Every structure is written in structure tokens, then in C-alpha cells.
Amino acid sequence: MSSRSKRESRGSTRGKRESESRGSSSRVKREREREAEAASSRGSPVRVKREAEPASAREAPAPAFPVVRVKREREADEDSEPEREVRAKNGRVDFEDRRSRHCPYLDTINRSVLDFDFEKLCSISLSHINAYACLVCGKYFQGRGLKSHAYIHSVQFSHHVFLNLHTLKFYCLPDNYEIIDSSLEDITYVLKPTFTKQQIANLDKQAKLSRAYDGTTYLPGIVGLNNIKANDYANAVLQALSNVPPLRNYFLEEENYKNIKRPPGDIMFLLVQRFGELMRKLWNPRNFKAHVSPHEMLQAVVLCSKKTFQITKQGDGVDFLSWFLNALHSALGGTKKKKKTIVTDVFQGSMRIFTKKLPHPDLPAEEKEQLLHNDEYQETMVESTFMYLTLDLPTAPLYKDEKEQLIIPQVPLFNILAKFNGITEKEYKTYKENFLKRFQLTKLPPYLIFCIKRFTKNNFFVEKNPTIVNFPITNVDLREYLSEEVQAVHKNTTYDLIANIVHDGKPSEGSYRIHVLHHGTGKWYELQDLQVTDILPQMITLSEAYIQIWKRRDNDETNQQGA
């Protein structure tokens, strides 16, 4: 056969094949259209086996509608019912949904070892970034991917359930899928408790005991704080402030302070955040344990006070209270005069201070008399605000009685309150000059803090005054300490005690405890570190009171305490 005839025969064969392939592809198309019409008429999807398509059909452009990948089965009729219900998401089937809701490792979670009171950082890398809590052993690890500390821990110890401490999502490692299960809600609530307005309104009306995971019962708000080393001075102050209802209610709702704008790099707002977290933990009715560790709160205190107050060194309760209230006010955006915050709304009162300069005591009498007529020795008056009132104790006797025991003197509360009646003058000495001062109250705050001055410092040591202050628990009327023109403005001037901080022992080595009133039950409780005991109101007055918080009565309020 000639070469020309060979070429013609090859061309005719190729043409035949192309026409056959075109015919088969059009045939496949027609069959698919018929099946689609039949499926739409029946109203249910039908799976068909893919037939081998020719190259021309495979190279055809993709259709305009999105293609959903469907799980292939060996035979269409063996498809089970649950797998038909797997829905497509973002163009593909979410296979992990089934594992998320049926994690086989949930029974390995050990709630008794979970403790979210400590700093959220990895126990190996000490990094705050991407911290996860292992819900089997309670330790914190970083990351979730391959070669991360959490991943290695899960493989090495077969601990599979982890909680992201920032997003509050649960994951199973090393399979790395999210766990969705309503039985884990109690864990997220302990990590981040939340309160509705209704719950906050009912806090002081109910006396319901809560049960911790270990079976111990506790009253929310009357919860022990862990003394890490020597931080009981701070614990007592934080406990007292947590039982001041308006301050507590403000910090229980994070929305109240979340959007306060602070300058870049400002660390003081950390104090606000940590104090809010501590309030919510102290009042959490669903805690796993009946005590709270203030570890993160105290770390913020050490940082923001530039190590003035420390966890490992005993501090002074009054110094800490004074610094903390002012720092909290400043961090919330408050200023000295104009801008108010919840701190000033609750605790700030005002007074008039009358000051008279005295001549030097060594000067001759005639010269003193002449100086007293000068303008600089005339009495001046200034208006000033206060967060707390300092009450001075009379000097304690140094002699012993016939039984060789030191006499413990007693003084009524109203005697030491006379400092603020506008008449009593007190001499203040500085390095160069002496002054006479007298004080008169012009505004009483809703919650009044008394700081009883027990410690005096000299060049050698700190001395403690053991004088016991006799005070009633309720019905302390302070009207006579107000100036006459403002007495008419103050309808209510009667106060009831709600918190009493006590210092026991030597000045530098002593310990702190606190008596607090639970508003729901009307009972008094004594808290010292982790110990919580109920106490009779009559026993409170026998202690060496150091700091007291008094609540002003409202119009419709009567005495509900058992004293």
C-alpha cells in the first residue's frame, strides 16, 4: 500500500475515534440530565457511581454551581442514615463534628485538681501565649500544634483533654479537634464566672449555702483567701472591700469598666482587671473548692506598687488600704478633684481643717506674744476630702499592776472620735515648725472607714499600742461631728459596722484576721487565711481593732443584725 493511502486510512480511523468519543460524552451528559430530572421529580438526592470519562469530558470547564464533596461509599445503597445527615460547610463536609460531640476521653477529666487561680503561663516555657490547661492533671502548657508542649504532654502521658485559657474552648490532643459538650460548662464557669444583674441584686438577700466539688459547703463571699507566705495584711483588706456591696456589684460586672480608655503601656489598669476577677471568684456559687488563692491579684499589686507591697514580706494594712483605694481610683480614670469613680462615690467624704502655726517653744514669752499677732500665725481653714478617718489612741501606760501584768487600757469609740468635732485641737510637730489643728466633718460618705492608729515609729523601732476600743456594732450616730450648716442636708447619719480588721501580735511579726457581716444571714464570720468560723457579735469588740468599715443606714433600713 502506498504511503498516501496509509495516511488516509489513519486519518479516517482517528476521525472515527473522535466522533465516537464525542458521541459517548454527549451520551453521558444526556444520562446525567435524565437522572437529575428524575431525582428532582422524586424530591430526594440519588448517588450514582462515577463512570470512566474520556479525556475530553475530564478537561471540560467546571460548572458554575459549587461542587460539594460527598463521602464515597463502595455501593450507593449501603449509605447509612446518619452519614446522609452530615451537612456540607464551606464547600466541604465537616467530618470532625461527629468526634467533637462524642469525645471518648471526657471521663478522664479530673475536676479535683483544676485550679485557675494562678498565673496563666506554660509550666515549661513560662510563656503566657496560647496557654492550655490539661484537664487531667491540671498543669498549664503552651500551644496545640505538633512539637508544642501541650501536644508532647498529651502523647507522653496520654492526657487528651485541654482547655484554651483565653478562648475557653476545649480540644482533644493529639487528634486536635474541638470538643463541644455541655457537661464542660461548669469548668468554664469556674475559670470565668459571670453574673447577671438579677443575680447581683439577690446576693444580699439570700442565705443559701453552696457546695464545692469536694463536698465542703460555703457561703459565697465568705470564702478564705490563701496566705501564700506573708500576705495576710492584703488578704484582710481585700476581704473587707469584697463585702462592700456597691463596690462589689460594680466589679462583678466586667462591662462597667471594660471600655475605660487608658494610655498605652499603662500597667495600673491590670489592678482593676485582677480585682474584678477576684471579686467574681469570691462570690462564685459554683466553685470547685471553698477557698480562693489571690495569686494573680497580689502579683498585680507587687507590679503596680513597684514592690512597695510584697507577698513574701509582712506589710501594714492601713498603708496598703490607702495605696490600693487611690490606685484603683486613678486606674478607673478618676482625678483628685473633678472626675469621680465608684471608689470616691462609696468612700469619699469631706472635712474642714483649721490650722494655726505655733511659735518655737524655746523663744521668750514676750517674743511669742508678738509673733501670735502676725498674719502667718493666724488660723487658716481649708476644705479637704478623705477616704478614711485616722483615729488616735491615748498613750498606753507603761507601769504594771500588783499582779505583774500589764494593764490593757480601754477607750470608748466616741472619745477618739472627738478629734473631728471641730473643737478639739491637736498639736502636730514637724522638723522645724509646730502647728495646732482641728477638724470638722462636712460630708459623710455612704461607707465610712476608720483606721485606728496603733503603731508609732521612732528612730529605733515600731511600737504597738494595745488599747482596746469599746464600740457598739450598730447605731453609731455621727451627726454631732458635722458642722451645723450641713447637718440639715444629711438626713441619715447613723452607721452600722460591716467589717472589722484585727491585728494580733508584735508590730512586724503579727498576723491579721477579719470579722465580716454576711448581709443575707445577718451573721458575723471570722476569716483568717483559709479558716472561716462564725463568731458572736459581742466577741468582736474584745479584739484589737485596726481598720473598720461602717455602712450608713438608708431611710427604709432598720437594724437587721443580731447584736
C-alpha positions as CSV (number, residue, x, y, z in Angstrom):
1,M,0.0,0.0,0.0
2,S,1.3,3.4,-0.9
3,S,2.2,5.9,1.8
4,R,-0.6,8.2,0.7
5,S,-3.3,5.5,1.2
6,K,-1.8,4.7,4.6
7,R,-2.1,8.3,5.7
8,E,-5.7,8.4,4.5
9,S,-6.7,5.2,6.4
10,R,-5.0,6.6,9.6
11,G,-6.9,9.9,9.3
12,S,-10.2,8.1,8.8
13,T,-9.6,5.9,11.9
14,R,-8.7,9.0,14.0
15,G,-11.8,10.8,12.8
16,K,-13.9,7.7,13.7
17,R,-12.5,7.7,17.3
18,E,-13.0,11.4,17.8
19,S,-16.6,11.1,16.6
20,E,-17.2,8.1,19.0
21,S,-15.7,9.9,22.0
22,R,-17.9,13.0,21.2
23,G,-20.8,10.7,21.0
24,S,-20.0,9.0,24.3
25,S,-19.5,12.2,26.1
26,S,-22.8,13.6,24.9
27,R,-24.4,10.3,25.8
28,V,-23.1,10.6,29.4
29,K,-24.3,14.2,29.6
30,R,-27.8,13.1,28.5
31,E,-27.9,10.3,31.0
32,R,-26.9,12.7,33.8
33,E,-29.6,15.2,32.8
34,R,-32.2,12.4,32.8
35,E,-31.1,11.2,36.3
36,A,-31.1,14.8,37.6
37,E,-34.7,15.3,36.3
38,A,-35.8,12.1,37.9
39,A,-34.2,13.0,41.2
40,S,-35.8,16.4,41.3
41,S,-39.2,14.9,40.5
42,R,-38.8,12.4,43.4
43,G,-37.5,15.2,45.7
44,S,-34.6,13.2,47.1
45,P,-30.9,13.1,46.1
46,V,-29.6,10.0,44.5
47,R,-26.0,8.9,44.4
48,V,-24.6,7.4,41.2
49,K,-21.3,5.7,40.6
50,R,-18.9,7.6,38.5
51,E,-18.2,6.2,35.1
52,A,-14.9,6.4,33.4
53,E,-15.0,9.6,31.5
54,P,-13.0,10.2,28.4
55,A,-10.2,12.8,28.4
56,S,-12.3,15.4,26.6
57,A,-15.0,15.2,29.2
58,R,-12.5,15.4,32.1
59,E,-10.9,18.5,30.6
60,A,-14.3,20.2,30.3
61,P,-14.6,23.5,32.2
62,A,-16.0,23.3,35.8
63,P,-19.8,24.1,36.2
64,A,-20.8,27.5,37.6
65,F,-22.5,26.0,40.7
66,P,-20.3,25.0,43.8
67,V,-19.3,21.3,43.9
68,V,-19.8,19.7,47.2
69,R,-17.5,16.8,48.0
70,V,-19.6,13.8,49.2
71,K,-18.1,10.9,51.1
72,R,-17.7,8.0,48.6
73,E,-19.1,4.6,49.5
74,R,-18.4,1.3,47.9
75,E,-22.0,1.0,46.9
76,A,-24.7,3.7,46.8
77,D,-27.3,1.6,48.5
78,E,-25.0,0.8,51.5
79,D,-25.0,4.5,52.6
80,S,-26.1,4.8,56.3
81,E,-28.7,7.3,57.5
82,P,-26.5,9.4,59.9
83,E,-23.9,10.0,57.1
84,R,-26.6,11.4,54.9
85,E,-27.3,14.0,57.5
86,V,-23.7,15.2,57.6
87,R,-24.1,18.7,56.2
88,A,-21.7,20.5,53.9
89,K,-20.0,23.5,55.3
90,N,-17.9,26.0,53.3
91,G,-17.9,23.7,50.3
92,R,-16.8,20.5,52.2
93,V,-18.2,18.1,54.7
94,D,-17.3,18.7,58.4
95,F,-16.2,15.3,59.4
96,E,-14.9,16.5,62.8
97,D,-18.4,17.4,64.0
98,R,-19.1,13.8,65.0
99,R,-15.9,13.5,67.1
100,S,-16.4,16.9,68.7
101,R,-19.7,15.8,70.2
102,H,-18.7,12.3,71.1
103,C,-15.2,12.6,72.6
104,P,-14.3,9.3,74.3
105,Y,-11.9,11.0,76.8
106,L,-14.3,13.2,78.8
107,D,-14.4,10.7,81.7
108,T,-10.6,11.3,82.2
109,I,-11.2,14.9,83.3
110,N,-10.2,15.3,87.0
111,R,-12.0,18.4,88.4
112,S,-10.4,18.0,91.8
113,V,-7.0,19.1,90.5
114,L,-8.2,22.0,88.5
115,D,-7.1,25.4,89.9
116,F,-7.4,28.5,87.8
117,D,-6.3,31.0,90.5
118,F,-2.7,31.0,89.4
119,E,-0.9,32.9,86.6
120,K,-1.9,31.5,83.2
121,L,1.5,30.6,81.8
122,C,3.1,27.4,80.4
123,S,4.7,25.2,83.1
124,I,7.7,24.5,80.8
125,S,8.3,27.6,78.6
126,L,6.8,30.1,81.2
127,S,5.0,31.9,78.3
128,H,1.6,33.5,78.5
129,I,0.9,33.0,74.8
130,N,-1.5,30.2,73.8
131,A,-1.7,28.7,77.3
132,Y,-3.8,25.5,77.6
133,A,-4.8,23.7,80.8
134,C,-4.6,19.9,80.9
135,L,-7.9,18.9,82.4
136,V,-6.4,15.5,83.6
137,C,-3.5,16.7,85.7
138,G,-4.3,20.5,86.0
139,K,-0.9,21.7,84.6
140,Y,-0.6,24.5,82.0
141,F,1.1,24.0,78.7
142,Q,1.7,26.1,75.6
143,G,0.4,25.6,72.1
144,R,-1.6,22.8,70.4
145,G,0.3,22.0,67.2
146,L,2.9,19.4,66.5
147,K,6.0,19.7,68.7
148,S,4.1,22.1,71.1
149,H,4.4,21.4,74.9
150,A,0.7,20.5,75.2
151,Y,0.9,18.1,72.2
152,I,4.0,16.4,73.6
153,H,2.4,16.1,77.0
154,S,-0.7,14.5,75.5
155,V,1.3,11.9,73.7
156,Q,3.8,11.2,76.6
157,F,1.2,10.9,79.4
158,S,-2.0,10.0,77.4
159,H,-3.7,13.1,78.7
160,H,-6.1,14.1,76.0
161,V,-8.5,16.9,77.1
162,F,-7.2,20.5,77.1
163,L,-8.8,23.9,77.7
164,N,-7.6,27.1,76.0
165,L,-7.4,29.6,78.9
166,H,-8.1,32.6,76.7
167,T,-10.8,31.4,74.3
168,L,-12.4,29.0,76.7
169,K,-12.6,26.3,74.0
170,F,-11.9,22.6,74.7
171,Y,-9.7,20.4,72.5
172,C,-8.7,16.8,72.2
173,L,-5.0,16.2,71.6
174,P,-3.1,14.7,69.8
175,D,-6.1,14.3,67.4
176,N,-6.5,18.1,67.5
177,Y,-10.3,18.6,67.2
178,E,-12.5,20.9,69.2
179,I,-14.7,19.2,71.9
180,I,-18.3,20.5,72.1
181,D,-20.1,19.2,75.2
182,S,-22.5,21.0,77.6
183,S,-21.1,18.9,80.6
184,L,-18.0,21.1,80.5
185,E,-19.8,24.4,81.2
186,D,-19.0,24.1,84.9
187,I,-15.3,24.2,84.1
188,T,-15.6,27.4,82.0
189,Y,-17.7,29.0,84.7
190,V,-15.1,28.4,87.4
191,L,-12.4,29.8,85.1
192,K,-14.5,32.9,84.2
193,P,-17.6,33.4,86.4
194,T,-20.3,35.8,85.2
195,F,-23.2,37.4,87.0
196,T,-26.5,38.8,85.7
197,K,-28.0,41.9,87.1
198,Q,-30.7,39.9,88.8
199,Q,-28.1,37.6,90.4
200,I,-26.2,40.6,91.7
201,A,-29.4,42.2,93.1
202,N,-30.2,39.0,95.0
203,L,-26.7,38.5,96.6
204,D,-27.5,40.2,99.8
205,K,-31.0,38.7,100.1
206,Q,-30.2,35.0,100.1
207,A,-28.5,32.8,102.7
208,K,-28.1,29.7,100.5
209,L,-25.1,27.6,101.1
210,S,-23.1,26.4,98.1
211,R,-21.4,23.0,97.8
212,A,-17.9,22.8,96.4
213,Y,-16.7,19.8,94.3
214,D,-15.0,18.2,97.2
215,G,-18.3,18.3,99.2
216,T,-17.5,21.2,101.6
217,T,-20.2,23.9,101.9
218,Y,-19.5,27.6,101.9
219,L,-21.3,30.9,101.7
220,P,-20.4,32.9,98.6
221,G,-18.5,35.9,99.6
222,I,-17.4,34.4,103.0
223,V,-14.5,32.5,101.5
224,G,-11.0,32.0,102.8
225,L,-8.1,33.6,100.9
226,N,-4.8,31.6,100.7
227,N,-1.8,33.1,102.6
228,I,1.0,32.4,100.2
229,K,3.7,33.5,102.6
230,A,3.1,36.8,104.4
231,N,0.3,38.5,102.5
232,D,-2.4,38.2,105.2
233,Y,-2.4,42.0,105.5
234,A,-3.5,42.3,101.9
235,N,-6.0,39.4,102.2
236,A,-7.8,41.1,105.1
237,V,-8.2,44.4,103.2
238,L,-9.4,42.6,100.0
239,Q,-11.9,40.6,102.1
240,A,-13.2,43.8,103.7
241,L,-13.6,45.6,100.3
242,S,-15.3,42.5,98.8
243,N,-18.1,42.9,101.4
244,V,-18.9,46.5,100.5
245,P,-22.0,45.9,98.3
246,P,-21.8,48.9,95.8
247,L,-18.0,48.3,95.2
248,R,-18.6,44.6,94.8
249,N,-21.5,45.0,92.5
250,Y,-19.5,47.3,90.2
251,F,-16.6,44.9,89.8
252,L,-18.9,41.8,89.4
253,E,-20.0,43.2,86.0
254,E,-17.0,43.5,83.8
255,E,-19.0,45.7,81.4
256,N,-18.8,48.5,83.9
257,Y,-15.0,49.0,83.5
258,K,-14.1,47.1,80.4
259,N,-14.2,50.0,78.0
260,I,-12.3,52.6,80.2
261,K,-9.6,54.0,78.0
262,R,-6.1,54.1,79.4
263,P,-2.8,55.5,77.9
264,P,-0.6,53.0,76.0
265,G,1.7,51.0,78.2
266,D,-0.3,51.8,81.4
267,I,0.1,48.9,83.8
268,M,-2.2,50.2,86.5
269,F,-5.4,49.0,84.8
270,L,-4.1,45.5,85.5
271,L,-5.1,46.2,89.1
272,V,-8.7,46.8,88.1
273,Q,-8.9,43.7,86.0
274,R,-7.4,41.4,88.7
275,F,-9.6,43.0,91.4
276,G,-12.7,42.3,89.3
277,E,-11.6,38.7,88.7
278,L,-11.0,38.2,92.4
279,M,-14.5,39.6,93.3
280,R,-16.2,37.2,90.8
281,K,-14.2,34.2,92.2
282,L,-15.0,35.1,95.9
283,W,-18.7,35.4,95.1
284,N,-18.9,32.4,92.7
285,P,-21.6,30.0,93.9
286,R,-20.2,27.1,91.7
287,N,-16.6,27.0,92.9
288,F,-14.7,23.7,92.8
289,K,-13.2,24.5,96.2
290,A,-14.3,26.5,99.2
291,H,-11.3,28.9,99.1
292,V,-9.6,31.2,96.6
293,S,-5.9,32.0,96.0
294,P,-5.3,35.7,95.4
295,H,-2.1,34.9,93.5
296,E,-2.8,36.9,90.3
297,M,-4.2,39.8,92.3
298,L,-1.1,40.0,94.5
299,Q,1.2,39.8,91.5
300,A,-0.6,42.9,90.1
301,V,-0.2,44.6,93.5
302,V,3.6,43.9,93.6
303,L,4.0,45.1,90.0
304,C,1.8,48.3,90.3
305,S,3.2,49.3,93.7
306,K,6.8,48.8,92.4
307,K,7.4,46.2,95.1
308,T,6.3,48.5,97.9
309,F,3.9,45.7,98.9
310,Q,5.1,42.2,98.6
311,I,3.8,38.6,99.0
312,T,6.9,37.4,101.0
313,K,7.1,40.3,103.4
314,Q,4.5,41.5,106.0
315,G,3.1,44.9,105.3
316,D,0.9,47.4,107.0
317,G,-2.9,47.1,106.4
318,V,-3.6,50.8,106.6
319,D,-0.8,51.7,104.2
320,F,-2.0,49.0,101.8
321,L,-5.6,50.2,102.0
322,S,-4.7,53.8,101.4
323,W,-2.5,52.9,98.4
324,F,-5.0,50.5,96.9
325,L,-8.0,52.8,97.0
326,N,-6.1,55.6,95.4
327,A,-4.5,53.4,92.8
328,L,-7.9,51.9,92.0
329,H,-9.5,55.4,91.7
330,S,-6.7,56.5,89.4
331,A,-6.7,53.4,87.2
332,L,-10.5,53.8,86.7
333,G,-9.8,57.3,85.2
334,G,-10.5,59.3,88.3
335,T,-8.8,62.6,89.3
336,K,-8.2,64.3,92.6
337,K,-10.9,66.9,92.2
338,K,-13.2,66.7,89.2
339,K,-13.6,63.2,87.9
340,K,-15.2,60.7,90.3
341,T,-15.2,56.9,90.2
342,I,-17.0,54.2,92.1
343,V,-14.3,54.4,94.8
344,T,-15.0,58.0,95.6
345,D,-18.7,57.5,95.3
346,V,-18.6,54.9,98.1
347,F,-15.8,56.1,100.4
348,Q,-15.0,59.8,99.9
349,G,-16.2,62.3,102.5
350,S,-15.0,65.9,103.2
351,M,-13.9,67.9,106.1
352,R,-12.6,71.4,107.1
353,I,-9.1,71.6,108.5
354,F,-8.3,74.6,110.7
355,T,-4.5,75.2,111.1
356,K,-2.7,77.6,113.4
357,K,1.1,78.0,113.4
358,L,2.8,78.0,116.8
359,P,5.9,79.9,117.8
360,H,9.0,77.9,118.6
361,P,8.8,76.7,122.3
362,D,12.3,77.9,123.1
363,L,11.5,81.5,122.3
364,P,11.0,84.0,125.2
365,A,7.4,84.6,126.2
366,E,7.3,88.3,125.0
367,E,8.6,87.3,121.6
368,K,6.0,84.5,121.4
369,E,3.2,87.0,122.2
370,Q,4.3,89.4,119.4
371,L,4.6,86.6,116.8
372,L,1.0,85.4,117.6
373,H,-0.3,88.7,116.2
374,N,1.4,88.2,112.8
375,D,-0.6,87.0,109.8
376,E,1.3,83.8,109.4
377,Y,0.3,82.7,112.9
378,Q,-3.4,83.3,112.4
379,E,-5.7,80.3,111.9
380,T,-6.4,79.3,108.3
381,M,-9.1,76.9,107.0
382,V,-9.0,74.6,104.0
383,E,-11.6,72.1,102.6
384,S,-10.2,68.7,102.1
385,T,-11.5,65.3,101.0
386,F,-10.8,62.0,102.8
387,M,-11.1,58.2,102.0
388,Y,-10.7,57.2,105.6
389,L,-10.5,58.8,109.1
390,T,-7.5,58.2,111.3
391,L,-8.4,57.8,115.0
392,D,-5.6,58.4,117.6
393,L,-5.4,56.2,120.6
394,P,-4.4,57.7,124.0
395,T,-0.9,56.7,125.1
396,A,-0.8,53.3,126.8
397,P,0.5,53.1,130.4
398,L,4.0,51.6,130.9
399,Y,3.6,50.5,134.5
400,K,2.4,47.1,135.7
401,D,-0.3,46.3,138.2
402,E,0.2,44.4,141.5
403,K,-0.1,41.0,139.8
404,E,2.9,42.0,137.5
405,Q,0.6,42.0,134.5
406,L,0.4,44.9,132.0
407,I,-2.8,46.8,132.3
408,I,-4.6,46.7,129.0
409,P,-6.4,50.1,128.8
410,Q,-9.8,50.6,127.1
411,V,-11.2,53.7,125.5
412,P,-14.7,54.4,124.1
413,L,-15.0,54.9,120.4
414,F,-16.7,58.3,120.9
415,N,-13.7,59.6,122.9
416,I,-11.3,59.1,120.0
417,L,-13.9,60.4,117.5
418,A,-13.9,63.7,119.4
419,K,-10.9,64.7,117.2
420,F,-13.4,65.6,114.5
421,N,-15.9,67.6,116.5
422,G,-14.4,70.9,115.3
423,I,-13.4,72.0,118.8
424,T,-10.7,69.6,119.9
425,E,-7.2,70.8,119.0
426,K,-4.2,68.6,118.4
427,E,-0.6,69.6,118.1
428,Y,1.4,68.4,115.2
429,K,5.2,68.7,115.2
430,T,7.5,68.9,112.1
431,Y,11.2,69.2,111.9
432,K,11.1,73.0,112.0
433,E,7.6,74.1,113.0
434,N,4.7,73.2,115.3
435,F,1.0,73.5,114.4
436,L,-2.3,73.3,116.1
437,K,-5.0,71.6,114.0
438,R,-8.7,70.9,114.5
439,F,-11.1,69.0,112.2
440,Q,-14.8,69.2,111.4
441,L,-16.7,66.9,109.0
442,T,-18.7,68.4,106.2
443,K,-19.8,65.3,104.3
444,L,-20.3,61.7,105.4
445,P,-19.8,59.0,102.7
446,P,-22.1,56.0,102.3
447,Y,-19.4,53.8,103.7
448,L,-17.0,55.2,106.3
449,I,-13.6,53.7,107.0
450,F,-11.9,54.2,110.5
451,C,-8.2,53.5,110.8
452,I,-7.2,53.2,114.5
453,K,-3.6,54.3,114.8
454,R,-1.9,51.5,116.7
455,F,1.7,51.8,115.5
456,T,4.1,54.7,116.3
457,K,7.5,54.7,114.7
458,N,10.6,56.2,116.3
459,N,14.3,56.1,115.3
460,F,14.8,52.6,116.7
461,F,11.7,50.5,116.4
462,V,7.9,50.4,115.8
463,E,5.8,50.4,118.9
464,K,2.2,49.0,119.1
465,N,-0.5,50.4,121.3
466,P,-2.6,47.6,122.7
467,T,-5.5,49.8,123.8
468,I,-8.9,48.1,123.2
469,V,-11.6,50.4,121.6
470,N,-15.0,49.8,123.0
471,F,-17.5,50.3,120.2
472,P,-21.1,49.3,119.5
473,I,-21.8,47.1,116.5
474,T,-24.7,49.2,115.4
475,N,-26.4,52.6,115.8
476,V,-23.3,54.9,115.8
477,D,-24.7,58.4,115.1
478,L,-22.2,60.9,113.8
479,R,-24.4,63.9,113.5
480,E,-22.7,65.9,116.2
481,Y,-19.4,65.8,114.2
482,L,-20.9,67.6,111.3
483,S,-20.9,71.4,111.1
484,E,-24.3,73.0,111.8
485,E,-25.0,74.2,108.3
486,V,-24.6,70.7,106.7
487,Q,-26.5,68.8,109.4
488,A,-29.8,69.6,107.7
489,V,-28.5,68.2,104.4
490,H,-27.6,64.9,105.9
491,K,-30.8,63.0,106.6
492,N,-29.1,59.8,107.7
493,T,-26.0,59.9,109.9
494,T,-26.4,56.6,111.7
495,Y,-23.8,53.9,110.8
496,D,-23.6,50.1,111.4
497,L,-20.4,48.1,111.3
498,I,-19.9,45.6,108.4
499,A,-16.2,44.8,108.6
500,N,-13.5,44.8,111.3
501,I,-9.8,44.1,110.6
502,V,-7.8,43.0,113.6
503,H,-4.0,42.9,114.1
504,D,-2.7,40.4,116.6
505,G,0.9,40.0,117.9
506,K,4.0,42.2,117.5
507,P,4.2,45.1,115.0
508,S,6.4,43.4,112.4
509,E,5.7,39.8,113.1
510,G,1.9,39.8,113.8
511,S,-1.0,38.4,111.9
512,Y,-4.2,39.8,110.5
513,R,-7.8,38.5,110.7
514,I,-11.1,40.0,109.8
515,H,-14.7,39.9,111.0
516,V,-17.3,40.4,108.3
517,L,-21.1,40.7,108.3
518,H,-22.9,38.5,105.8
519,H,-25.9,40.6,104.7
520,G,-28.0,37.7,103.7
521,T,-27.9,35.9,107.0
522,G,-27.2,38.8,109.3
523,K,-24.5,36.6,110.9
524,W,-20.9,37.6,111.7
525,Y,-17.9,35.4,110.4
526,E,-14.2,35.5,111.3
527,L,-11.8,34.8,108.4
528,Q,-8.1,34.2,108.9
529,D,-6.4,32.9,105.8
530,L,-8.3,29.7,104.8
531,Q,-10.2,29.4,108.1
532,V,-13.8,30.6,108.2
533,T,-15.7,30.4,111.5
534,D,-18.9,32.1,112.8
535,I,-18.5,34.5,115.7
536,L,-20.8,36.2,118.2
537,P,-21.1,40.0,117.7
538,Q,-20.2,40.5,121.3
539,M,-16.8,39.0,120.8
540,I,-15.8,41.4,118.1
541,T,-15.4,44.4,120.5
542,L,-12.8,42.5,122.6
543,S,-10.3,42.5,119.7
544,E,-7.6,45.0,118.9
545,A,-9.4,46.6,116.0
546,Y,-7.2,48.2,113.4
547,I,-9.4,49.0,110.4
548,Q,-13.2,49.3,110.4
549,I,-15.8,49.8,107.6
550,W,-19.2,51.3,108.6
551,K,-22.3,51.4,106.4
552,R,-24.7,54.4,106.5
553,R,-28.3,53.4,107.0
554,D,-30.8,54.2,104.4
555,N,-34.3,55.7,105.0
556,D,-36.1,52.3,104.9
557,E,-33.4,50.3,106.6
558,T,-33.6,49.0,110.1
559,N,-31.2,47.1,112.2
560,Q,-31.0,43.5,111.0
561,Q,-28.0,42.4,113.0
562,G,-28.2,40.2,116.0
563,A,-26.2,42.5,118.2
